[in-house]
């Protein structure tokens, strides 16, 4: 395995779950999320092996590919982007007990239902910062905004989400 393959393999291991979760929340279909996630890493590898030195932040690079592929998915389907609550992923740790899983899944369904009414940037800032634990600086790069503007967006998105959760 050459050096680029080793580097990309490590990036893959570090990012696969978060990229999948991001895509899944956007498309709400396990099959579609798996397909898109696979395409993210295939496209990422094609670019990475040619331009690895030009990629400053591989995680942000992969999120941007994922974001574009989700947009392409909705363009192809001619649908508006909606986060459905019809399917709740098994994001809980498999070692947790059945009661804890039920609570996590119920909470996730409520949050996903509230997220569906937010615009794409509001959804993304919440998903990236809170679900994927990305720092504001990295979220700002993904959104092509300043850190200050991203903090304001996050604050507004959270207020909107709270309103939807409490109504």
Backbone as CSV, one residue per row, in Angstrom:
resi,resn,N_x,N_y,N_z,CA_x,CA_y,CA_z,C_x,C_y,C_z
1,UNK,0.854,-1.181,0.000,0.000,0.000,0.000,0.895,1.237,0.000
2,UNK,0.645,2.142,-0.931,1.484,3.335,-0.980,1.067,4.340,0.093
3,UNK,1.847,5.396,0.230,1.639,6.385,1.279,0.264,7.057,1.182
4,UNK,-0.165,7.398,-0.031,-1.474,8.035,-0.199,-2.600,7.098,0.209
5,UNK,-2.467,5.828,-0.129,-3.493,4.857,0.259,-3.581,4.735,1.771
6,UNK,-2.437,4.717,2.441,-2.424,4.641,3.904,-3.077,5.873,4.521
7,UNK,-2.720,7.046,3.996,-3.302,8.288,4.515,-4.815,8.306,4.304
8,UNK,-5.246,7.935,3.091,-6.676,7.986,2.814,-7.421,6.920,3.615
9,UNK,-6.804,5.786,3.823,-7.412,4.733,4.632,-7.641,5.225,6.063
10,UNK,-6.683,5.957,6.591,-6.823,6.520,7.939,-7.946,7.576,7.971
11,UNK,-7.983,8.415,6.958,-9.044,9.420,6.851,-10.407,8.729,6.772
12,UNK,-10.478,7.681,5.973,-11.719,6.905,5.835,-12.162,6.397,7.202
13,UNK,-11.262,5.764,7.926,-11.601,5.211,9.242,-12.085,6.285,10.205
14,UNK,-11.493,7.473,10.128,-11.860,8.565,11.028,-13.186,9.226,10.651
15,UNK,-13.553,9.175,9.377,-14.689,9.972,8.898,-15.923,9.180,8.468
16,UNK,-15.817,7.896,8.235,-16.911,7.147,7.626,-18.223,7.277,8.408
17,UNK,-18.177,7.109,9.714,-19.416,7.163,10.493,-20.054,8.550,10.462
18,UNK,-19.231,9.580,10.555,-19.767,10.944,10.584,-20.314,11.349,9.215
19,UNK,-19.623,10.978,8.165,-20.123,11.293,6.818,-21.436,10.547,6.577
20,UNK,-21.481,9.281,6.953,-22.722,8.503,6.789,-23.858,9.151,7.570
21,UNK,-23.614,9.508,8.822,-24.666,10.107,9.654,-25.162,11.409,9.031
22,UNK,-24.221,12.241,8.556,-24.600,13.496,7.915,-25.506,13.230,6.712
23,UNK,-25.097,12.301,5.865,-25.877,11.986,4.667,-27.221,11.385,5.057
24,UNK,-27.223,10.472,6.021,-28.462,9.818,6.424,-29.495,10.820,6.930
25,UNK,-29.048,11.753,7.757,-29.984,12.757,8.287,-30.584,13.568,7.143
26,UNK,-29.821,13.771,6.088,-30.302,14.539,4.944,-31.257,13.746,4.055
27,UNK,-31.018,12.448,3.870,-31.829,11.680,2.914,-32.805,10.719,3.575
28,UNK,-32.574,10.363,4.838,-33.457,9.498,5.622,-33.773,8.157,4.973
29,UNK,-32.853,7.639,4.254,-32.978,6.301,3.679,-31.630,5.624,3.848
30,UNK,-31.641,4.481,4.503,-30.388,3.788,4.755,-29.697,3.414,3.445
31,UNK,-30.448,2.903,2.489,-29.855,2.502,1.212,-29.261,3.688,0.461
32,UNK,-29.998,4.783,0.375,-29.517,5.970,-0.328,-28.306,6.546,0.403
33,UNK,-28.373,6.576,1.734,-27.246,7.100,2.516,-25.994,6.255,2.298
34,UNK,-26.154,4.951,2.241,-25.005,4.075,1.997,-24.433,4.316,0.601
35,UNK,-25.311,4.450,-0.389,-24.851,4.720,-1.759,-24.085,6.041,-1.844
36,UNK,-24.675,7.079,-1.287,-24.046,8.395,-1.353,-22.732,8.397,-0.582
37,UNK,-22.714,7.782,0.578,-21.485,7.724,1.370,-20.386,7.003,0.601
38,UNK,-20.755,5.933,-0.067,-19.788,5.205,-0.894,-19.241,6.110,-1.998
39,UNK,-20.120,6.861,-2.638,-19.691,7.778,-3.693,-18.788,8.879,-3.142
40,UNK,-19.083,9.341,-1.923,-18.251,10.383,-1.301,-16.805,9.911,-1.228
41,UNK,-16.622,8.703,-0.741,-15.251,8.215,-0.562,-14.608,7.810,-1.886
42,UNK,-15.400,7.363,-2.831,-14.835,7.060,-4.152,-14.353,8.339,-4.824
43,UNK,-15.189,9.368,-4.810,-14.785,10.652,-5.402,-13.633,11.271,-4.627
44,UNK,-13.722,11.152,-3.301,-12.657,11.683,-2.463,-11.319,11.043,-2.784
45,UNK,-11.317,9.730,-2.972,-10.079,9.022,-3.297,-9.546,9.450,-4.655
46,UNK,-10.421,9.589,-5.642,-9.986,9.994,-6.978,-9.268,11.338,-6.943
47,UNK,-9.796,12.276,-6.178,-9.164,13.592,-6.078,-7.930,13.509,-5.180
48,UNK,-8.049,12.788,-4.068,-6.963,12.720,-3.092,-5.681,12.152,-3.695
49,UNK,-5.809,11.110,-4.492,-4.592,10.495,-5.034,-3.871,11.408,-6.029
50,UNK,-4.597,12.386,-6.588,-3.985,13.330,-7.527,-3.553,14.634,-6.853
51,UNK,-4.281,15.056,-5.825,-4.066,16.389,-5.252,-3.993,16.389,-3.729
52,UNK,-3.448,15.352,-3.129,-3.415,15.231,-1.669,-2.761,16.440,-0.995
53,UNK,-1.712,16.952,-1.581,-1.000,18.079,-0.968,-1.834,19.361,-0.968
54,UNK,-2.786,19.460,-1.864,-3.618,20.664,-1.962,-4.805,20.634,-0.995
55,UNK,-5.060,19.501,-0.377,-6.212,19.359,0.523,-5.752,19.638,1.948
56,UNK,-6.104,20.816,2.444,-5.695,21.220,3.792,-6.476,20.487,4.882
57,UNK,-7.767,20.278,4.646,-8.634,19.684,5.654,-9.431,18.548,5.007
58,UNK,-8.939,17.314,5.100,-9.608,16.194,4.433,-11.059,15.985,4.882
59,UNK,-11.343,16.204,6.167,-12.709,16.012,6.658,-13.643,17.034,6.012
60,UNK,-13.238,18.285,5.969,-14.057,19.315,5.330,-14.220,19.024,3.843
61,UNK,-13.162,18.543,3.237,-13.189,18.156,1.825,-14.247,17.067,1.591
62,UNK,-14.293,16.055,2.452,-15.273,14.973,2.304,-16.696,15.455,2.591
63,UNK,-16.856,16.324,3.588,-18.184,16.882,3.857,-18.696,17.676,2.662
64,UNK,-17.817,18.410,2.011,-18.241,19.189,0.846,-18.690,18.262,-0.278
65,UNK,-17.964,17.176,-0.479,-18.394,16.194,-1.488,-19.750,15.627,-1.093
66,UNK,-19.923,15.278,0.180,-21.190,14.718,0.654,-22.330,15.712,0.449
67,UNK,-22.075,16.929,0.793,-23.099,17.978,0.639,-23.510,18.101,-0.835
68,UNK,-22.539,18.120,-1.729,-22.833,18.231,-3.156,-23.582,17.008,-3.676
69,UNK,-23.217,15.831,-3.203,-23.907,14.616,-3.656,-25.341,14.556,-3.141
70,UNK,-25.578,15.050,-1.946,-26.955,15.110,-1.428,-27.773,16.075,-2.283
71,UNK,-27.189,17.219,-2.605,-27.886,18.180,-3.477,-28.173,17.542,-4.830
72,UNK,-27.188,16.850,-5.390,-27.389,16.154,-6.670,-28.500,15.118,-6.566
73,UNK,-28.540,14.411,-5.455,-29.582,13.393,-5.240,-30.972,14.021,-5.321
74,UNK,-31.157,15.146,-4.652,-32.465,15.795,-4.668,-32.772,16.431,-6.026
75,UNK,-31.766,16.906,-6.701,-31.990,17.438,-8.054,-32.456,16.330,-8.988
76,UNK,-31.794,15.185,-8.890,-32.157,14.053,-9.742,-33.560,13.554,-9.441
77,UNK,-33.928,13.575,-8.192,-35.241,13.074,-7.787,-36.334,14.130,-7.933
78,UNK,-35.932,15.377,-8.117,-36.922,16.441,-8.277,-37.728,16.680,-7.018
79,UNK,-37.119,16.402,-5.872,-37.819,16.562,-4.600,-37.181,17.690,-3.802
80,UNK,-37.956,18.268,-2.924,-37.400,19.222,-1.968,-36.671,18.435,-0.900
81,UNK,-35.662,19.054,-0.311,-34.914,18.366,0.733,-35.735,18.349,2.006
82,UNK,-36.063,17.148,2.446,-36.853,16.976,3.650,-36.197,15.890,4.484
83,UNK,-36.121,16.125,5.769,-35.619,15.105,6.666,-36.838,14.393,7.218
84,UNK,-37.000,13.136,6.851,-38.165,12.358,7.256,-37.935,11.689,8.594
85,UNK,-39.013,11.472,9.312,-38.926,10.735,10.567,-39.427,9.313,10.401
86,UNK,-39.687,8.891,9.165,-40.204,7.550,8.927,-39.217,6.462,9.300
87,UNK,-37.952,6.763,9.218,-36.925,5.771,9.517,-35.922,6.387,10.471
88,UNK,-35.690,5.749,11.581,-34.738,6.238,12.557,-33.550,5.302,12.557
89,UNK,-32.344,5.817,12.341,-31.176,4.947,12.277,-30.800,4.393,13.640
90,UNK,-30.064,3.333,13.609,-29.546,2.768,14.837,-28.207,3.435,15.129
91,UNK,-28.264,4.644,15.690,-27.051,5.381,15.990,-26.580,5.149,17.415
92,UNK,-27.398,4.453,18.197,-27.028,4.193,19.573,-25.950,3.116,19.632
93,UNK,-25.195,3.139,20.683,-24.172,2.127,20.907,-24.863,0.777,21.081
94,UNK,-24.451,-0.250,20.321,-25.127,-1.540,20.410,-25.014,-2.193,21.785
95,UNK,-24.106,-1.707,22.617,-23.959,-2.279,23.958,-24.944,-1.681,24.947
96,UNK,-25.679,-0.633,24.572,-26.637,-0.049,25.500,-27.850,-0.950,25.601
97,UNK,-28.570,-0.809,26.696,-29.733,-1.681,26.863,-30.914,-1.196,26.036
98,UNK,-31.932,-2.003,25.950,-33.082,-1.736,25.071,-33.818,-0.465,25.472
99,UNK,-33.912,-0.170,26.751,-34.603,1.041,27.204,-33.831,2.281,26.758
100,UNK,-32.506,2.269,26.940,-31.690,3.404,26.501,-31.807,3.601,24.998
101,UNK,-31.811,2.509,24.221,-31.964,2.611,22.768,-33.299,3.249,22.404
102,UNK,-34.357,2.851,23.078,-35.685,3.405,22.793,-35.707,4.903,23.063
103,UNK,-35.089,5.320,24.154,-35.047,6.751,24.494,-34.255,7.519,23.448
104,UNK,-33.072,7.005,23.062,-32.256,7.675,22.049,-33.007,7.767,20.736
105,UNK,-33.633,6.680,20.296,-34.361,6.684,19.027,-35.562,7.616,19.070
106,UNK,-36.265,7.665,20.188,-37.412,8.571,20.307,-36.942,10.018,20.242
107,UNK,-35.867,10.331,20.965,-35.326,11.688,20.937,-34.848,12.059,19.539
108,UNK,-34.178,11.125,18.874,-33.678,11.383,17.530,-34.830,11.651,16.563
109,UNK,-35.909,10.897,16.690,-37.068,11.097,15.819,-37.658,12.492,16.027
110,UNK,-37.733,12.938,17.272,-38.279,14.266,17.570,-37.371,15.347,16.970
111,UNK,-36.058,15.191,17.158,-35.111,16.178,16.630,-35.155,16.189,15.102
112,UNK,-35.177,15.009,14.482,-35.226,14.948,13.020,-36.496,15.604,12.494
113,UNK,-37.592,15.410,13.174,-38.846,16.026,12.756,-38.750,17.548,12.842
114,UNK,-38.112,18.048,13.886,-37.936,19.499,14.032,-36.935,20.034,13.004
115,UNK,-35.898,19.271,12.702,-34.889,19.706,11.732,-35.453,19.873,10.330
116,UNK,-36.441,19.072,9.981,-36.943,19.089,8.603,-37.498,20.453,8.193
117,UNK,-37.919,21.252,9.171,-38.482,22.563,8.861,-37.427,23.662,8.750
118,UNK,-36.194,23.339,9.091,-35.121,24.334,9.008,-34.526,24.344,7.605
119,UNK,-33.958,25.473,7.207,-33.299,25.523,5.902,-31.999,24.724,5.951
120,UNK,-31.412,24.500,4.778,-30.241,23.624,4.684,-29.063,24.093,5.542
121,UNK,-28.736,25.384,5.507,-27.615,25.875,6.306,-27.861,25.680,7.793
122,UNK,-29.095,25.908,8.250,-29.418,25.699,9.658,-29.300,24.226,10.033
123,UNK,-29.787,23.351,9.158,-29.647,21.911,9.410,-28.172,21.538,9.491
124,UNK,-27.397,21.994,8.510,-25.988,21.627,8.444,-25.203,22.103,9.660
125,UNK,-25.410,23.351,10.065,-24.638,23.883,11.186,-24.933,23.089,12.455
126,UNK,-26.166,22.688,12.670,-26.520,21.897,13.854,-25.932,20.489,13.758
127,UNK,-26.089,19.867,12.609,-25.572,18.498,12.423,-24.053,18.479,12.586
128,UNK,-23.378,19.369,11.892,-21.915,19.359,11.919,-21.358,19.703,13.298
129,UNK,-21.946,20.698,13.945,-21.378,21.132,15.230,-21.774,20.201,16.371
130,UNK,-23.040,19.796,16.433,-23.496,19.007,17.577,-23.459,17.502,17.353
131,UNK,-23.843,17.027,16.193,-23.813,15.578,15.969,-22.419,15.089,15.615
132,UNK,-21.699,15.866,14.816,-20.378,15.434,14.357,-19.231,16.087,15.124
133,UNK,-19.560,16.922,16.104,-18.550,17.541,16.968,-17.483,18.333,16.218
134,UNK,-17.858,18.970,15.125,-16.895,19.807,14.410,-16.798,21.158,15.110
135,UNK,-15.590,21.688,15.239,-15.452,23.019,15.840,-16.020,24.092,14.898
136,UNK,-16.393,25.209,15.475,-16.979,26.309,14.703,-16.082,26.695,13.528
137,UNK,-14.777,26.711,13.746,-13.845,27.084,12.686,-14.016,26.172,11.467
138,UNK,-14.161,24.878,11.695,-14.311,23.934,10.591,-15.695,24.055,9.937
139,UNK,-16.722,24.251,10.762,-18.069,24.447,10.222,-18.104,25.702,9.354
140,UNK,-17.432,26.748,9.793,-17.369,28.000,9.029,-16.754,27.755,7.653
141,UNK,-15.692,26.966,7.603,-15.068,26.649,6.317,-16.030,25.880,5.423
142,UNK,-16.742,24.929,6.007,-17.690,24.138,5.219,-18.807,24.999,4.643
143,UNK,-19.225,25.990,5.414,-20.309,26.866,4.976,-19.811,28.083,4.210
144,UNK,-18.497,28.227,4.112,-17.878,29.370,3.448,-18.367,30.683,4.072
145,UNK,-18.277,30.712,5.413,-18.667,31.889,6.191,-17.560,32.192,7.188
146,UNK,-17.620,33.366,7.762,-16.683,33.693,8.834,-17.106,32.929,10.092
147,UNK,-16.184,32.814,11.037,-16.512,32.140,12.292,-17.623,32.884,13.027
148,UNK,-17.547,34.207,13.023,-18.576,35.013,13.686,-19.947,34.773,13.054
149,UNK,-20.016,34.797,11.731,-21.284,34.558,11.037,-21.795,33.138,11.311
150,UNK,-20.887,32.200,11.444,-21.281,30.819,11.728,-21.838,30.702,13.141
151,UNK,-21.226,31.402,14.092,-21.755,31.394,15.464,-23.167,31.987,15.506
152,UNK,-23.366,33.072,14.772,-24.690,33.702,14.714,-25.691,32.730,14.075
153,UNK,-25.291,32.102,12.982,-26.158,31.123,12.314,-26.507,29.986,13.260
154,UNK,-25.530,29.472,13.981,-25.766,28.377,14.923,-26.745,28.814,16.010
155,UNK,-26.549,30.003,16.536,-27.441,30.528,17.578,-28.883,30.621,17.053
156,UNK,-29.046,31.172,15.870,-30.386,31.305,15.271,-30.986,29.939,14.961
157,UNK,-30.161,29.041,14.448,-30.650,27.690,14.115,-31.116,26.974,15.375
158,UNK,-30.361,27.112,16.451,-30.752,26.480,17.716,-32.048,27.065,18.248
159,UNK,-32.200,28.391,18.141,-33.449,29.014,18.578,-34.632,28.494,17.772
160,UNK,-34.441,28.380,16.463,-35.507,27.852,15.601,-35.827,26.397,15.973
161,UNK,-34.795,25.616,16.219,-34.991,24.211,16.585,-35.719,24.108,17.925
162,UNK,-35.314,24.930,18.883,-35.992,24.935,20.204,-37.475,25.271,20.053
163,UNK,-37.772,26.273,19.227,-39.170,26.656,19.003,-39.967,25.474,18.462
164,UNK,-39.395,24.749,17.524,-40.088,23.614,16.930,-40.224,22.456,17.926
165,UNK,-39.244,22.304,18.779,-39.285,21.208,19.753,-40.269,21.484,20.877
166,UNK,-40.487,22.758,21.189,-41.385,23.095,22.301,-42.812,23.394,21.847
167,UNK,-43.037,23.410,20.547,-44.412,23.719,20.095,-45.174,22.469,19.751
